Amino acid sequence: MTTKYEITYIIKPDVDDEAKKAIIDKYTKVIADNGGEMVEAKDWGKRRFAYEIEKYREGSYYIMTFTAEDAAAVNEFARLSKIDDSVLRSMTVKLDK
């Protein structure tokens, strides 16, 4: 049974456009390599935070919606994004069909 997920992650605002594109490509590939099938991906651009995160007042938001048979893609994204210095925060939501 496939499950639909949505991952929102925030990239540090001082990352240049080329590096940001590389980060987005990397995580899109992580999802695909772990059995996820991309439904939609949106770049929300830079947005101001309600409170400071690691001394930053804003960040670049990116949202991926995908389907997967199991949680392997979600788990691998979570593992890699936690050790990636350029990702401030990420949130994964399991969507209803």
Phi and psi in radians as a Rosetta constraint file:
Dihedral C 1 N 2 CA 2 C 2 CIRCULARHARMONIC -1.535 0.35
Dihedral N 2 CA 2 C 2 N 3 CIRCULARHARMONIC 2.548 0.35
Dihedral C 2 N 3 CA 3 C 3 CIRCULARHARMONIC -2.063 0.35
Dihedral N 3 CA 3 C 3 N 4 CIRCULARHARMONIC 2.511 0.35
Dihedral C 3 N 4 CA 4 C 4 CIRCULARHARMONIC -1.750 0.35
Dihedral N 4 CA 4 C 4 N 5 CIRCULARHARMONIC 2.285 0.35
Dihedral C 4 N 5 CA 5 C 5 CIRCULARHARMONIC -2.158 0.35
Dihedral N 5 CA 5 C 5 N 6 CIRCULARHARMONIC 2.727 0.35
Dihedral C 5 N 6 CA 6 C 6 CIRCULARHARMONIC -2.317 0.35
Dihedral N 6 CA 6 C 6 N 7 CIRCULARHARMONIC 2.200 0.35
Dihedral C 6 N 7 CA 7 C 7 CIRCULARHARMONIC -2.017 0.35
Dihedral N 7 CA 7 C 7 N 8 CIRCULARHARMONIC 2.210 0.35
Dihedral C 7 N 8 CA 8 C 8 CIRCULARHARMONIC -1.947 0.35
Dihedral N 8 CA 8 C 8 N 9 CIRCULARHARMONIC 2.259 0.35
Dihedral C 8 N 9 CA 9 C 9 CIRCULARHARMONIC -2.366 0.35
Dihedral N 9 CA 9 C 9 N 10 CIRCULARHARMONIC 2.685 0.35
Dihedral C 9 N 10 CA 10 C 10 CIRCULARHARMONIC -2.025 0.35
Dihedral N 10 CA 10 C 10 N 11 CIRCULARHARMONIC 2.178 0.35
Dihedral C 10 N 11 CA 11 C 11 CIRCULARHARMONIC -1.725 0.35
Dihedral N 11 CA 11 C 11 N 12 CIRCULARHARMONIC 2.461 0.35
Dihedral C 11 N 12 CA 12 C 12 CIRCULARHARMONIC -0.921 0.35
Dihedral N 12 CA 12 C 12 N 13 CIRCULARHARMONIC 2.488 0.35
Dihedral C 12 N 13 CA 13 C 13 CIRCULARHARMONIC -1.231 0.35
Dihedral N 13 CA 13 C 13 N 14 CIRCULARHARMONIC -0.351 0.35
Dihedral C 13 N 14 CA 14 C 14 CIRCULARHARMONIC -1.569 0.35
Dihedral N 14 CA 14 C 14 N 15 CIRCULARHARMONIC 0.142 0.35
Dihedral C 14 N 15 CA 15 C 15 CIRCULARHARMONIC -1.411 0.35
Dihedral N 15 CA 15 C 15 N 16 CIRCULARHARMONIC 2.240 0.35
Dihedral C 15 N 16 CA 16 C 16 CIRCULARHARMONIC -1.255 0.35
Dihedral N 16 CA 16 C 16 N 17 CIRCULARHARMONIC 2.873 0.35
Dihedral C 16 N 17 CA 17 C 17 CIRCULARHARMONIC -1.005 0.35
Dihedral N 17 CA 17 C 17 N 18 CIRCULARHARMONIC -0.683 0.35
Dihedral C 17 N 18 CA 18 C 18 CIRCULARHARMONIC -1.146 0.35
Dihedral N 18 CA 18 C 18 N 19 CIRCULARHARMONIC -0.784 0.35
Dihedral C 18 N 19 CA 19 C 19 CIRCULARHARMONIC -1.173 0.35
Dihedral N 19 CA 19 C 19 N 20 CIRCULARHARMONIC -0.653 0.35
Dihedral C 19 N 20 CA 20 C 20 CIRCULARHARMONIC -1.086 0.35
Dihedral N 20 CA 20 C 20 N 21 CIRCULARHARMONIC -0.760 0.35
Dihedral C 20 N 21 CA 21 C 21 CIRCULARHARMONIC -1.087 0.35
Dihedral N 21 CA 21 C 21 N 22 CIRCULARHARMONIC -0.700 0.35
Dihedral C 21 N 22 CA 22 C 22 CIRCULARHARMONIC -1.109 0.35
Dihedral N 22 CA 22 C 22 N 23 CIRCULARHARMONIC -0.688 0.35
Dihedral C 22 N 23 CA 23 C 23 CIRCULARHARMONIC -1.137 0.35
Dihedral N 23 CA 23 C 23 N 24 CIRCULARHARMONIC -0.817 0.35
Dihedral C 23 N 24 CA 24 C 24 CIRCULARHARMONIC -1.072 0.35
Dihedral N 24 CA 24 C 24 N 25 CIRCULARHARMONIC -0.786 0.35
Dihedral C 24 N 25 CA 25 C 25 CIRCULARHARMONIC -1.055 0.35
Dihedral N 25 CA 25 C 25 N 26 CIRCULARHARMONIC -0.723 0.35
Dihedral C 25 N 26 CA 26 C 26 CIRCULARHARMONIC -1.060 0.35
Dihedral N 26 CA 26 C 26 N 27 CIRCULARHARMONIC -0.826 0.35
Dihedral C 26 N 27 CA 27 C 27 CIRCULARHARMONIC -1.296 0.35
Dihedral N 27 CA 27 C 27 N 28 CIRCULARHARMONIC -0.530 0.35
Dihedral C 27 N 28 CA 28 C 28 CIRCULARHARMONIC -1.117 0.35
Dihedral N 28 CA 28 C 28 N 29 CIRCULARHARMONIC -0.710 0.35
Dihedral C 28 N 29 CA 29 C 29 CIRCULARHARMONIC -1.188 0.35
Dihedral N 29 CA 29 C 29 N 30 CIRCULARHARMONIC -0.674 0.35
Dihedral C 29 N 30 CA 30 C 30 CIRCULARHARMONIC -1.015 0.35
Dihedral N 30 CA 30 C 30 N 31 CIRCULARHARMONIC -0.774 0.35
Dihedral C 30 N 31 CA 31 C 31 CIRCULARHARMONIC -1.098 0.35
Dihedral N 31 CA 31 C 31 N 32 CIRCULARHARMONIC -0.846 0.35
Dihedral C 31 N 32 CA 32 C 32 CIRCULARHARMONIC -1.106 0.35
Dihedral N 32 CA 32 C 32 N 33 CIRCULARHARMONIC -0.749 0.35
Dihedral C 32 N 33 CA 33 C 33 CIRCULARHARMONIC -1.156 0.35
Dihedral N 33 CA 33 C 33 N 34 CIRCULARHARMONIC -0.380 0.35
Dihedral C 33 N 34 CA 34 C 34 CIRCULARHARMONIC -1.871 0.35
Dihedral N 34 CA 34 C 34 N 35 CIRCULARHARMONIC 0.456 0.35
Dihedral C 34 N 35 CA 35 C 35 CIRCULARHARMONIC 1.534 0.35
Dihedral N 35 CA 35 C 35 N 36 CIRCULARHARMONIC 0.165 0.35
Dihedral C 35 N 36 CA 36 C 36 CIRCULARHARMONIC -1.551 0.35
Dihedral N 36 CA 36 C 36 N 37 CIRCULARHARMONIC 2.547 0.35
Dihedral C 36 N 37 CA 37 C 37 CIRCULARHARMONIC -2.063 0.35
Dihedral N 37 CA 37 C 37 N 38 CIRCULARHARMONIC 2.000 0.35
Dihedral C 37 N 38 CA 38 C 38 CIRCULARHARMONIC -1.115 0.35
Dihedral N 38 CA 38 C 38 N 39 CIRCULARHARMONIC 2.293 0.35
Dihedral C 38 N 39 CA 39 C 39 CIRCULARHARMONIC -1.767 0.35
Dihedral N 39 CA 39 C 39 N 40 CIRCULARHARMONIC -0.825 0.35
Dihedral C 39 N 40 CA 40 C 40 CIRCULARHARMONIC -2.728 0.35
Dihedral N 40 CA 40 C 40 N 41 CIRCULARHARMONIC 2.552 0.35
Dihedral C 40 N 41 CA 41 C 41 CIRCULARHARMONIC -2.410 0.35
Dihedral N 41 CA 41 C 41 N 42 CIRCULARHARMONIC 2.267 0.35
Dihedral C 41 N 42 CA 42 C 42 CIRCULARHARMONIC -2.275 0.35
Dihedral N 42 CA 42 C 42 N 43 CIRCULARHARMONIC 2.400 0.35
Dihedral C 42 N 43 CA 43 C 43 CIRCULARHARMONIC -1.742 0.35
Dihedral N 43 CA 43 C 43 N 44 CIRCULARHARMONIC 1.970 0.35
Dihedral C 43 N 44 CA 44 C 44 CIRCULARHARMONIC -1.491 0.35
Dihedral N 44 CA 44 C 44 N 45 CIRCULARHARMONIC -0.100 0.35
Dihedral C 44 N 45 CA 45 C 45 CIRCULARHARMONIC 1.299 0.35
Dihedral N 45 CA 45 C 45 N 46 CIRCULARHARMONIC -2.956 0.35
Dihedral C 45 N 46 CA 46 C 46 CIRCULARHARMONIC -1.379 0.35
Dihedral N 46 CA 46 C 46 N 47 CIRCULARHARMONIC 2.370 0.35
Dihedral C 46 N 47 CA 47 C 47 CIRCULARHARMONIC -2.381 0.35
Dihedral N 47 CA 47 C 47 N 48 CIRCULARHARMONIC 2.616 0.35
Dihedral C 47 N 48 CA 48 C 48 CIRCULARHARMONIC -1.416 0.35
Dihedral N 48 CA 48 C 48 N 49 CIRCULARHARMONIC 2.473 0.35
Dihedral C 48 N 49 CA 49 C 49 CIRCULARHARMONIC -1.494 0.35
Dihedral N 49 CA 49 C 49 N 50 CIRCULARHARMONIC 2.727 0.35
Dihedral C 49 N 50 CA 50 C 50 CIRCULARHARMONIC -1.284 0.35
Dihedral N 50 CA 50 C 50 N 51 CIRCULARHARMONIC -0.490 0.35
Dihedral C 50 N 51 CA 51 C 51 CIRCULARHARMONIC -2.548 0.35
Dihedral N 51 CA 51 C 51 N 52 CIRCULARHARMONIC 2.863 0.35
Dihedral C 51 N 52 CA 52 C 52 CIRCULARHARMONIC -1.223 0.35
Dihedral N 52 CA 52 C 52 N 53 CIRCULARHARMONIC 2.423 0.35
Dihedral C 52 N 53 CA 53 C 53 CIRCULARHARMONIC -2.152 0.35
Dihedral N 53 CA 53 C 53 N 54 CIRCULARHARMONIC 2.035 0.35
Dihedral C 53 N 54 CA 54 C 54 CIRCULARHARMONIC 0.845 0.35
Dihedral N 54 CA 54 C 54 N 55 CIRCULARHARMONIC 0.795 0.35
Dihedral C 54 N 55 CA 55 C 55 CIRCULARHARMONIC 1.219 0.35
Dihedral N 55 CA 55 C 55 N 56 CIRCULARHARMONIC 0.189 0.35
Dihedral C 55 N 56 CA 56 C 56 CIRCULARHARMONIC -1.801 0.35
Dihedral N 56 CA 56 C 56 N 57 CIRCULARHARMONIC 2.488 0.35
Dihedral C 56 N 57 CA 57 C 57 CIRCULARHARMONIC -1.756 0.35
Dihedral N 57 CA 57 C 57 N 58 CIRCULARHARMONIC -0.205 0.35
Dihedral C 57 N 58 CA 58 C 58 CIRCULARHARMONIC -2.612 0.35
Dihedral N 58 CA 58 C 58 N 59 CIRCULARHARMONIC 2.939 0.35
Dihedral C 58 N 59 CA 59 C 59 CIRCULARHARMONIC -2.829 0.35
Dihedral N 59 CA 59 C 59 N 60 CIRCULARHARMONIC 2.891 0.35
Dihedral C 59 N 60 CA 60 C 60 CIRCULARHARMONIC -1.643 0.35
Dihedral N 60 CA 60 C 60 N 61 CIRCULARHARMONIC 2.094 0.35
Dihedral C 60 N 61 CA 61 C 61 CIRCULARHARMONIC -1.592 0.35
Dihedral N 61 CA 61 C 61 N 62 CIRCULARHARMONIC 2.438 0.35
Dihedral C 61 N 62 CA 62 C 62 CIRCULARHARMONIC -2.427 0.35
Dihedral N 62 CA 62 C 62 N 63 CIRCULARHARMONIC 2.359 0.35
Dihedral C 62 N 63 CA 63 C 63 CIRCULARHARMONIC -2.163 0.35
Dihedral N 63 CA 63 C 63 N 64 CIRCULARHARMONIC 2.276 0.35
Dihedral C 63 N 64 CA 64 C 64 CIRCULARHARMONIC -2.098 0.35
Dihedral N 64 CA 64 C 64 N 65 CIRCULARHARMONIC 2.297 0.35
Dihedral C 64 N 65 CA 65 C 65 CIRCULARHARMONIC -2.013 0.35
Dihedral N 65 CA 65 C 65 N 66 CIRCULARHARMONIC 2.273 0.35
Dihedral C 65 N 66 CA 66 C 66 CIRCULARHARMONIC -2.648 0.35
Dihedral N 66 CA 66 C 66 N 67 CIRCULARHARMONIC 2.868 0.35
Dihedral C 66 N 67 CA 67 C 67 CIRCULARHARMONIC -1.982 0.35
Dihedral N 67 CA 67 C 67 N 68 CIRCULARHARMONIC 2.633 0.35
Dihedral C 67 N 68 CA 68 C 68 CIRCULARHARMONIC -2.670 0.35
Dihedral N 68 CA 68 C 68 N 69 CIRCULARHARMONIC 2.615 0.35
Dihedral C 68 N 69 CA 69 C 69 CIRCULARHARMONIC -1.240 0.35
Dihedral N 69 CA 69 C 69 N 70 CIRCULARHARMONIC -0.700 0.35
Dihedral C 69 N 70 CA 70 C 70 CIRCULARHARMONIC -2.388 0.35
Dihedral N 70 CA 70 C 70 N 71 CIRCULARHARMONIC -3.061 0.35
Dihedral C 70 N 71 CA 71 C 71 CIRCULARHARMONIC -1.544 0.35
Dihedral N 71 CA 71 C 71 N 72 CIRCULARHARMONIC 0.191 0.35
Dihedral C 71 N 72 CA 72 C 72 CIRCULARHARMONIC -0.999 0.35
Dihedral N 72 CA 72 C 72 N 73 CIRCULARHARMONIC -0.785 0.35
Dihedral C 72 N 73 CA 73 C 73 CIRCULARHARMONIC -1.121 0.35
Dihedral N 73 CA 73 C 73 N 74 CIRCULARHARMONIC -0.736 0.35
Dihedral C 73 N 74 CA 74 C 74 CIRCULARHARMONIC -1.127 0.35
Dihedral N 74 CA 74 C 74 N 75 CIRCULARHARMONIC -0.797 0.35
Dihedral C 74 N 75 CA 75 C 75 CIRCULARHARMONIC -1.111 0.35
Dihedral N 75 CA 75 C 75 N 76 CIRCULARHARMONIC -0.728 0.35
Dihedral C 75 N 76 CA 76 C 76 CIRCULARHARMONIC -1.191 0.35
Dihedral N 76 CA 76 C 76 N 77 CIRCULARHARMONIC -0.706 0.35
Dihedral C 76 N 77 CA 77 C 77 CIRCULARHARMONIC -1.043 0.35
Dihedral N 77 CA 77 C 77 N 78 CIRCULARHARMONIC -0.833 0.35
Dihedral C 77 N 78 CA 78 C 78 CIRCULARHARMONIC -1.038 0.35
Dihedral N 78 CA 78 C 78 N 79 CIRCULARHARMONIC -0.770 0.35
Dihedral C 78 N 79 CA 79 C 79 CIRCULARHARMONIC -1.081 0.35
Dihedral N 79 CA 79 C 79 N 80 CIRCULARHARMONIC -0.844 0.35
Dihedral C 79 N 80 CA 80 C 80 CIRCULARHARMONIC -1.248 0.35
Dihedral N 80 CA 80 C 80 N 81 CIRCULARHARMONIC -0.669 0.35
Dihedral C 80 N 81 CA 81 C 81 CIRCULARHARMONIC -1.219 0.35
Dihedral N 81 CA 81 C 81 N 82 CIRCULARHARMONIC -0.487 0.35
Dihedral C 81 N 82 CA 82 C 82 CIRCULARHARMONIC -1.197 0.35
Dihedral N 82 CA 82 C 82 N 83 CIRCULARHARMONIC -0.544 0.35
Dihedral C 82 N 83 CA 83 C 83 CIRCULARHARMONIC -1.706 0.35
Dihedral N 83 CA 83 C 83 N 84 CIRCULARHARMONIC 0.016 0.35
Dihedral C 83 N 84 CA 84 C 84 CIRCULARHARMONIC -1.571 0.35
Dihedral N 84 CA 84 C 84 N 85 CIRCULARHARMONIC 2.044 0.35
Dihedral C 84 N 85 CA 85 C 85 CIRCULARHARMONIC -1.119 0.35
Dihedral N 85 CA 85 C 85 N 86 CIRCULARHARMONIC -0.437 0.35
Dihedral C 85 N 86 CA 86 C 86 CIRCULARHARMONIC -1.498 0.35
Dihedral N 86 CA 86 C 86 N 87 CIRCULARHARMONIC -0.115 0.35
Dihedral C 86 N 87 CA 87 C 87 CIRCULARHARMONIC -1.772 0.35
Dihedral N 87 CA 87 C 87 N 88 CIRCULARHARMONIC 2.049 0.35
Dihedral C 87 N 88 CA 88 C 88 CIRCULARHARMONIC -1.349 0.35
Dihedral N 88 CA 88 C 88 N 89 CIRCULARHARMONIC -0.825 0.35
Dihedral C 88 N 89 CA 89 C 89 CIRCULARHARMONIC -2.605 0.35
Dihedral N 89 CA 89 C 89 N 90 CIRCULARHARMONIC 2.728 0.35
Dihedral C 89 N 90 CA 90 C 90 CIRCULARHARMONIC -2.571 0.35
Dihedral N 90 CA 90 C 90 N 91 CIRCULARHARMONIC 2.672 0.35
Dihedral C 90 N 91 CA 91 C 91 CIRCULARHARMONIC -2.461 0.35
Dihedral N 91 CA 91 C 91 N 92 CIRCULARHARMONIC 2.292 0.35
Dihedral C 91 N 92 CA 92 C 92 CIRCULARHARMONIC -1.957 0.35
Dihedral N 92 CA 92 C 92 N 93 CIRCULARHARMONIC 2.314 0.35
Dihedral C 92 N 93 CA 93 C 93 CIRCULARHARMONIC -2.203 0.35
Dihedral N 93 CA 93 C 93 N 94 CIRCULARHARMONIC 2.345 0.35
Dihedral C 93 N 94 CA 94 C 94 CIRCULARHARMONIC -1.543 0.35
Dihedral N 94 CA 94 C 94 N 95 CIRCULARHARMONIC 2.104 0.35
Dihedral C 94 N 95 CA 95 C 95 CIRCULARHARMONIC -1.627 0.35
Dihedral N 95 CA 95 C 95 N 96 CIRCULARHARMONIC 2.597 0.35
Dihedral C 95 N 96 CA 96 C 96 CIRCULARHARMONIC -1.263 0.35
Dihedral N 96 CA 96 C 96 N 97 CIRCULARHARMONIC 2.645 0.35
